[in-house]
Amino acid sequence: MKIALIGGAGFIGTNLALQLSLTDEVTVIDRDEKFFLTLKALKVPLNFKVGNFSLDADFDAQVAGQDIVYHLASTVIPGNSNRNIGEELEANVVVTCKLLDACVRQKVKKIVFISSGGAVYGKKGKCPVEEDMVTYPISSYGIQKITIEKLLYLYRYQERLDYRIIRLANPYGPYQRPNGKLGVVTTFVYKALTDGILEVYGDGTVVRDFIYIEDAVRGIKNIVEGESELRVFNLGSGKGTSVNEVIEAIKNSVRKDLKVNYIAARPTDVPENYLDIRRYEKAYGKLKPICLQEGIKKTAEFMKNTGMIV
């Protein structure tokens, strides 16, 4: 099977590429050659192609000859969305239309969209949130994700382009950059191994669904390769954990003497979000993700063993 990962050199794409390359011919596509350095250093059998995710991108060249295309690209993250909503929607929704048009022309068999298990549901969903619940996104990031989901339905209805949507919870683990912008678990583990100072938005009671990246990739593969007639799946641990509980787990696993600074909450942060994963488990069996404590230990060991901690 020939597989292309659009925006594939990031955290999720890197982990997907490593796993998919064991059985398939994988092409990693991203906008700068330097983004491929990590994967190239691992010397796994992958193809690399520089390609933009933009209105002027040549998506036909990017997806030609591919059986499956993974759409992993986004120009914004939840924390910095809503600053220029019109531009953000154009840069993601309109550009995705161009990608889908190219997939139709190039006879791609299936497109896989990594959506958001948090941003699309917004504040009103009762946890654990199910796939059929009404969505109330409170960020342009969430709006772009749910709009792209609807576009995929339209392209299947109109063009017979098959698709899968994974509403992914909060993944963490190896190859995630601990820059504080995304990935609270990875960032806090890194800080625990370095200066020991954590910055928390709000009072730490925000609840999220955290899933170790290896478990997430295993779930994604099952969904993409499976035969279910359903096309939208939540994917997470199915458990809610507060940021304060994450900090306690890191204290128990990595470092006890952490200094925690609580700063102003962000308006785009939903107070509580964790996923109902019964649809996934009914179709593909129990996910059985590792517990947060074990995932934190594995993340810390990865950082130590790969030179991230000097």
C-alpha positions in Angstrom: 0.0 0.0 0.0 1.3 3.5 -0.9 0.6 6.1 1.8 1.2 9.8 1.9 1.3 11.8 5.1 0.5 15.5 4.4 2.1 17.6 7.2 3.8 14.3 8.1 7.0 15.5 9.8 5.3 16.6 13.1 4.7 14.6 16.3 1.8 12.4 15.1 3.2 12.1 11.6 6.6 10.9 12.8 5.1 8.2 14.9 2.7 7.1 12.2 5.5 7.0 9.6 7.7 4.8 11.8 4.9 2.3 12.3 3.4 2.4 8.8 6.8 2.0 7.2 7.0 -1.5 8.6 4.4 -2.7 6.2 3.7 0.0 3.6 5.5 2.4 1.2 5.2 5.8 3.0 5.9 9.3 1.7 6.3 12.0 4.3 5.3 15.4 2.9 6.1 18.7 4.7 7.0 22.3 3.8 10.7 22.3 4.6 13.5 19.8 4.1 14.8 20.5 7.6 11.6 19.1 9.1 12.7 15.6 7.9 16.0 15.6 9.8 14.6 13.5 12.7 13.1 10.8 10.5 16.1 10.7 8.2 18.4 10.2 11.2 16.4 7.1 12.2 17.3 5.5 8.8 13.9 3.9 8.3 12.6 3.1 4.7 10.7 6.3 4.0 10.3 8.7 1.0 10.4 12.4 1.6 8.9 15.2 -0.5 8.9 18.9 0.1 5.4 20.4 -0.4 3.4 23.3 1.0 -0.1 23.1 2.5 -1.3 26.3 0.8 -3.6 27.7 -1.9 -0.7 27.5 -4.4 0.3 24.0 -3.5 0.6 21.3 -6.2 -1.5 18.7 -4.4 -1.7 16.6 -7.6 2.0 16.1 -7.4 1.8 15.3 -3.7 -0.9 12.6 -3.9 -0.3 11.1 -7.3 0.1 7.3 -7.1 -1.0 7.1 -3.5 -3.6 4.7 -2.2 -4.2 6.4 1.2 -3.6 10.1 2.1 -3.4 11.2 5.8 -4.3 14.8 6.3 -2.3 16.0 9.4 -1.7 19.6 8.4 -3.0 22.7 10.2 -1.7 26.2 10.2 -3.0 26.9 13.8 -3.3 25.3 17.1 -6.2 25.8 19.6 -4.2 28.2 21.8 -3.4 30.6 19.0 -6.6 30.4 16.9 -9.3 33.1 16.8 -6.7 35.8 16.1 -7.7 36.1 12.4 -10.6 33.8 11.8 -11.1 34.5 8.1 -7.5 33.9 7.3 -7.4 30.8 9.4 -10.4 29.2 7.7 -9.0 30.0 4.3 -5.6 28.6 5.1 -7.1 25.3 6.4 -10.7 24.7 5.0 -10.3 26.2 1.5 -6.9 24.6 1.1 -8.3 21.3 2.2 -10.8 21.6 -0.6 -7.9 21.8 -3.0 -6.3 18.8 -1.5 -9.6 16.8 -1.8 -10.0 17.8 -5.4 -6.5 16.5 -6.1 -7.3 13.2 -4.3 -10.4 12.8 -6.6 -8.4 13.5 -9.7 -5.6 11.2 -8.7 -8.0 8.4 -7.7 -6.9 8.2 -4.1 -8.7 5.3 -2.4 -9.1 6.8 1.0 -8.3 10.0 2.9 -7.7 9.9 6.7 -8.3 13.1 8.7 -6.9 13.6 12.1 -9.6 15.8 13.7 -9.8 17.0 17.3 -11.4 15.1 20.1 -11.6 18.3 22.2 -12.0 21.3 20.0 -14.9 20.1 17.9 -17.2 19.3 20.9 -16.7 22.6 22.8 -18.2 23.4 26.1 -21.7 21.9 26.0 -21.0 18.2 25.6 -21.6 15.9 28.6 -18.6 13.8 29.3 -17.6 11.3 28.2 -18.6 12.8 24.8 -19.9 10.5 22.1 -19.4 10.9 18.3 -23.1 11.7 17.7 -23.3 14.6 20.2 -24.0 18.0 18.8 -20.7 20.0 18.4 -20.3 23.5 19.8 -16.7 24.6 19.0 -15.5 27.8 20.7 -12.3 28.3 18.6 -11.7 28.7 14.9 -9.5 25.7 15.2 -12.5 23.6 16.2 -14.6 25.2 13.5 -12.1 24.3 10.8 -11.9 20.7 12.1 -15.7 20.2 12.1 -16.0 21.9 8.7 -13.4 19.7 7.1 -15.3 16.7 8.5 -18.4 17.9 6.7 -16.4 18.4 3.5 -15.3 14.8 3.7 -18.9 13.6 3.9 -19.7 15.8 0.9 -16.8 14.5 -1.2 -17.9 10.9 -0.4 -21.5 11.7 -1.4 -20.5 13.6 -4.5 -17.2 12.0 -5.7 -17.2 8.6 -3.9 -14.0 9.5 -2.1 -13.8 7.3 1.0 -12.6 8.7 4.3 -12.0 8.1 7.9 -12.1 10.7 10.7 -10.3 10.3 13.9 -11.3 12.6 16.7 -8.1 12.3 18.6 -7.8 13.1 22.3 -4.5 14.6 23.7 -1.6 12.4 22.6 1.8 12.6 24.2 5.1 10.8 24.1 8.2 10.4 21.9 9.0 12.9 19.2 6.7 15.6 20.6 8.4 18.9 21.0 8.2 20.1 24.6 7.7 23.8 23.7 4.6 24.5 25.9 2.4 25.2 22.9 0.9 21.7 22.6 1.2 18.7 24.8 1.0 19.5 28.5 2.2 16.0 29.5 5.3 16.1 27.3 6.1 19.7 28.2 5.7 19.1 32.0 7.9 16.0 31.8 10.6 17.9 30.0 10.4 20.7 32.6 10.5 18.2 35.4 13.8 16.9 33.9 15.2 20.4 33.5 14.4 23.5 35.6 11.5 22.0 37.5 9.2 25.0 36.9 5.7 24.5 35.5 3.3 27.1 34.2 -0.4 26.1 34.3 -3.2 28.0 32.6 -6.0 28.6 35.1 -6.2 26.7 38.4 -5.3 23.2 37.0 -8.8 21.8 37.2 -9.2 21.6 33.5 -9.9 17.9 32.6 -8.5 16.3 29.4 -8.2 12.8 27.9 -4.6 11.8 27.5 -3.4 8.9 25.4 0.2 7.7 24.9 1.2 8.1 21.2 1.9 4.4 20.6 -1.6 3.5 21.7 -3.0 6.3 19.5 -1.1 5.1 16.4 -2.3 1.5 17.0 -5.9 2.8 17.2 -5.5 4.9 14.1 -4.2 2.0 12.1 -7.1 -0.2 13.2 -9.6 2.4 12.1 -8.0 3.0 8.8 -7.5 -0.7 7.9 -10.8 -1.9 9.4 -14.0 -2.6 7.6 -16.5 -0.8 9.8 -19.3 1.1 7.9 -18.8 3.9 10.4 -16.4 6.6 9.4 -16.1 8.9 12.5 -14.3 7.6 15.6 -13.3 9.1 19.0 -9.9 7.9 20.0 -8.5 8.4 23.5 -8.1 6.7 26.8 -11.8 7.2 27.6 -10.8 8.7 31.0 -10.7 12.3 32.3 -7.6 13.6 34.1 -7.1 17.1 35.4 -3.9 19.0 34.9 -3.3 19.0 38.6 -3.5 15.2 38.5 -1.0 15.1 35.7 1.4 17.2 37.9 0.9 14.8 40.8 1.7 11.8 38.5 4.9 13.5 37.3 5.9 14.2 40.9 5.4 10.5 41.7 7.3 9.3 38.6 9.9 11.9 37.7 10.5 14.7 40.2 8.9 15.7 43.5 10.2 19.2 44.0 8.3 20.9 41.2 7.5 24.6 41.4 4.0 25.3 39.9 3.0 28.8 38.7 -0.7 29.3 37.9 -1.4 31.9 35.3 -4.5 33.4 33.6 -6.7 30.8 31.9 -7.1 30.9 28.1 -10.6 31.6 26.7 -10.3 28.8 24.2 -9.8 26.1 26.9 -12.8 23.9 27.4 -13.2 23.1 31.2 -13.8 19.4 30.8 -13.3 17.0 27.9 -12.8 13.3 27.7 -14.1 10.9 25.1 -16.5 8.0 24.9 -14.5 5.3 23.0 -17.2 2.6 23.0 -17.8 2.9 19.2 -14.1 2.2 18.6 -14.0 -0.7 21.0 -17.2 -2.2 19.6 -15.7 -2.2 16.1 -12.0 -3.1 16.9 -11.9 -4.5 20.4 -10.5 -3.1 23.7 -7.9 -0.4 23.1 -6.2 -1.1 26.5 -4.0 2.0 26.5 -1.2 2.2 29.1 -1.9 4.3 32.2 -0.8 7.9 32.5 1.9 7.1 35.1 3.5 4.5 32.8 3.3 6.8 29.8 5.0 9.5 31.8 7.8 7.1 32.7 8.2 6.0 29.1 8.3 9.7 27.9 10.9 10.6 30.5 13.1 7.7 29.5 12.8 8.6 25.8 14.0 12.1 26.6 16.9 10.9 28.6 18.0 8.2 26.0 17.8 10.5 23.0 19.8 13.4 24.3 16.9 15.8 24.8 18.1 16.2 28.4 21.7 17.4 28.7 
